[in-house]
Amino acid sequence: MFTPQGPSLRELTVQALSSVEHGYDLLANKFDATPFRTSERLLTAVTHTLETLGPFDSGLDVCCGTGAGLGVLRSVCAGPITGVDFSTGMLTRAREAHPTAGLVRADAQALPFAPVFDLAVSFSAFGHFLPDEQRTLFAQVHASLRPGGTFAFPIGAPPPVGSRLYWILWGFDATMRVRNAVWRPPFVMYYRTFRLGDVRARLEEAGFEVAFMSVDALGTREDGSPRCRLVVARKKEEPLPGFASPGTAARLRPS
């Protein structure tokens, strides 16, 4: 796609008519030659932003694909890094690129981890999750982080209404909805189901404290707003045994 090394139109059509898992298995060997791979510019910008939040020990790349985010974790984490994905083909490519990383085949909605990670990241994967599935995903990431751990991911500013990119994304989502209405298995991939306000609410439902950071290296739009924000969701620290939080103390104080 767009390069001689990328998939052909026929290969993309076969992928689009497959399930998400099988589609990525088919695309894995050529995925890094497509525009769907997270750009090095974005990865570098997110790395620099995360460096201001560290230090971090262990790291988890959720829906790691061929391992683009594992390089970010390697840069900001002092301890072991792990990638999780449900596509065997994508994990094979990730293993070639990051032989020292731990790689686990699993569904991101049923992560097989105890709360052992200090940092979790994810890149370009959330369009594969419908709103209710996003809630499950965020809860699973929350359960995999240590108290005080961080879940961070970039989210780009939406294109201006009526712009060329706006209509491209709208058209893509409409096409995918028609495809999923008439063809099985479904291939869930939507670009307009992951809005900033909704994301914040779902993360808070999962138990995170949420903040946004401007990814300054990617610049600003004409109105001065950032082109990209880093969502920083922190798992709340657990109170020490025998100590009540201020809110609990207030509730227990005699009236």
C-alpha positions in Angstrom: 0.0 0.0 0.0 1.6 3.2 -1.3 5.0 1.6 -1.5 6.4 -1.4 -3.4 7.0 -3.2 -0.1 3.5 -2.7 1.1 0.5 -5.0 0.5 -1.4 -5.0 -2.8 -5.0 -4.0 -3.2 -5.9 -7.7 -3.4 -4.1 -8.4 -0.1 -5.8 -5.5 1.6 -9.2 -6.7 0.4 -8.6 -10.2 1.7 -7.5 -8.7 5.0 -10.6 -6.4 5.2 -12.9 -9.4 4.7 -11.3 -11.4 7.5 -11.6 -11.2 11.2 -9.4 -8.6 13.0 -7.0 -11.3 14.3 -6.7 -13.2 11.0 -6.5 -9.9 9.1 -3.5 -8.8 11.0 -1.9 -12.3 10.7 -2.2 -11.9 6.9 -0.8 -8.3 7.0 2.0 -8.8 9.5 4.9 -9.3 7.1 4.1 -6.1 5.3 2.5 -4.0 8.1 5.6 -1.9 8.7 5.5 -0.7 5.1 2.0 0.7 5.4 0.8 4.1 6.8 -1.0 2.2 9.6 2.3 1.7 11.5 2.8 4.5 14.1 5.2 7.0 12.7 8.7 7.4 14.1 8.0 11.1 14.5 5.1 10.4 16.8 7.0 7.7 18.7 9.9 10.0 19.3 7.6 12.9 20.4 5.8 10.6 22.9 9.1 9.3 24.2 10.3 12.8 25.0 7.1 13.6 26.7 7.1 10.4 28.8 10.7 11.1 29.9 9.4 14.1 31.9 7.1 11.8 33.8 9.5 9.0 34.8 11.5 7.2 36.0 9.6 4.0 35.2 10.6 0.4 35.9 8.6 -2.2 34.1 6.5 -1.4 31.0 3.7 -2.9 29.0 2.7 -2.2 25.4 -1.0 -3.0 24.9 -1.9 -4.2 21.4 1.8 -4.1 20.5 1.5 -5.2 16.9 4.9 -5.4 15.3 6.5 -3.7 18.3 6.6 0.1 17.5 5.7 1.0 21.1 8.3 -1.4 22.6 11.0 0.9 21.4 9.4 3.7 23.4 9.3 1.5 26.5 12.9 0.5 26.1 13.8 4.2 26.1 11.9 5.2 29.3 11.8 2.0 31.4 14.7 0.7 33.4 13.2 -2.7 33.9 11.7 -5.4 31.7 9.3 -4.6 28.9 6.4 -6.7 27.7 4.2 -6.6 24.6 0.8 -8.2 24.3 -1.3 -8.8 21.2 -3.7 -11.4 19.9 -2.1 -11.7 16.4 0.5 -14.4 16.2 1.8 -12.9 12.9 2.3 -9.5 14.5 4.0 -11.0 17.5 6.4 -12.9 15.3 7.5 -9.6 13.7 7.7 -7.9 17.1 10.0 -10.8 18.4 12.3 -10.2 15.4 12.6 -6.5 16.2 12.7 -6.8 20.0 14.2 -10.2 20.9 14.7 -9.3 24.6 11.2 -8.1 25.2 8.6 -10.4 26.8 5.8 -11.1 24.3 2.5 -12.5 25.2 -0.4 -13.6 22.9 -3.6 -12.6 24.6 -6.8 -10.6 24.1 -6.4 -7.1 25.5 -9.9 -7.4 27.0 -8.6 -10.3 29.2 -5.1 -9.5 30.1 -3.3 -12.3 31.9 -1.2 -10.1 34.2 -1.0 -9.4 37.9 -0.6 -5.7 38.9 3.2 -5.6 38.1 3.7 -2.8 35.6 4.7 0.8 36.3 3.9 2.1 32.8 1.5 0.9 30.1 1.3 2.4 26.6 -0.7 1.8 23.5 -0.5 3.2 20.0 -3.1 3.3 17.2 -5.1 0.4 18.6 -8.3 1.9 20.1 -10.3 2.0 16.9 -10.6 -1.8 17.2 -12.6 -1.5 20.4 -16.3 -0.4 20.5 -17.2 1.9 23.4 -18.2 -0.9 25.8 -15.1 -2.8 24.9 -13.0 0.3 25.6 -14.4 0.2 29.2 -13.3 -3.4 29.5 -9.9 -2.7 28.0 -9.2 0.2 30.4 -10.3 -1.9 33.4 -7.9 -4.6 32.3 -5.0 -2.2 32.0 -5.9 -0.7 35.4 -5.7 -4.2 36.9 -2.3 -4.8 35.3 -0.7 -1.7 36.8 0.9 -1.3 40.2 -0.7 1.4 42.5 0.6 4.7 41.2 1.3 3.2 37.8 0.7 5.1 34.6 -1.3 4.4 31.4 -0.3 6.8 28.6 -1.2 7.1 25.0 -1.4 9.8 22.3 -4.6 11.1 20.9 -4.6 13.4 17.9 -6.8 16.5 17.5 -9.8 15.8 15.4 -9.7 17.2 11.9 -11.8 20.3 11.3 -15.4 19.6 10.3 -15.7 19.7 6.6 -12.0 19.2 5.9 -10.8 16.6 3.4 -9.5 14.4 6.3 -12.8 14.7 8.1 -14.7 13.3 5.1 -12.1 10.6 4.5 -12.4 9.4 8.1 -16.2 9.7 8.0 -16.3 7.8 4.8 -14.0 5.0 6.1 -16.2 4.5 9.2 -19.3 4.4 7.1 -17.8 1.9 4.8 -16.7 -0.3 7.7 -20.2 -0.2 9.3 -21.8 -1.3 6.0 -19.2 -4.0 5.7 -19.9 -5.3 9.2 -23.6 -5.2 8.6 -23.4 -7.5 5.6 -20.3 -9.6 6.2 -19.1 -12.0 8.8 -16.8 -12.2 10.7 -16.8 -8.5 11.6 -13.6 -6.3 11.2 -13.9 -3.6 13.9 -11.9 -0.6 12.9 -13.4 2.9 13.3 -11.6 6.2 13.5 -14.4 8.3 15.0 -15.4 6.3 18.1 -12.5 7.6 20.4 -13.3 11.1 21.4 -11.3 12.9 24.1 -14.2 13.6 26.5 -15.6 10.0 26.2 -12.1 8.6 26.8 -11.6 10.6 30.0 -15.0 9.4 31.4 -14.2 5.8 30.6 -10.8 6.0 32.2 -12.2 7.5 35.3 -14.9 4.8 35.4 -12.0 2.3 35.5 -10.4 4.0 38.5 -7.8 6.2 36.9 -7.0 9.9 37.6 -6.7 11.5 34.2 -4.6 14.4 32.9 -3.7 15.6 29.4 -0.3 16.8 28.3 0.5 18.6 25.0 3.0 16.7 22.8 4.9 19.9 22.0 7.2 18.4 19.4 4.2 17.9 17.1 3.2 21.5 17.1 -0.1 23.4 17.3 -3.1 24.0 15.1 -4.1 27.4 13.7 -6.2 28.1 16.8 -3.2 27.4 19.1 -4.5 24.0 20.4 -2.1 21.1 20.3 -2.1 18.8 17.4 -1.6 15.9 19.7 -2.2 15.3 23.4 -0.7 12.6 25.6 -3.4 11.1 27.8 -1.9 10.3 31.2 -4.0 8.1 33.4 -2.7 7.2 36.8 -3.8 4.3 39.0 -4.6 5.7 42.4 -2.2 4.8 45.2 -3.6 2.3 47.7 -3.7 3.6 51.3 -1.4 1.7 53.8 -3.1 -0.9 55.9 -4.5 0.6 59.1 -4.7 4.1 57.7 -7.9 5.8 56.5 -7.8 8.2 53.6 -8.9 11.8 54.5 -12.3 11.1 52.8 -12.8 8.0 54.9 -11.8 9.9 58.0 -14.4 12.6 57.3 -17.1 10.0 56.8 -16.2 8.3 60.1 -16.0 11.5 62.2 -18.9 11.8 64.6 -21.4 14.4 63.6 
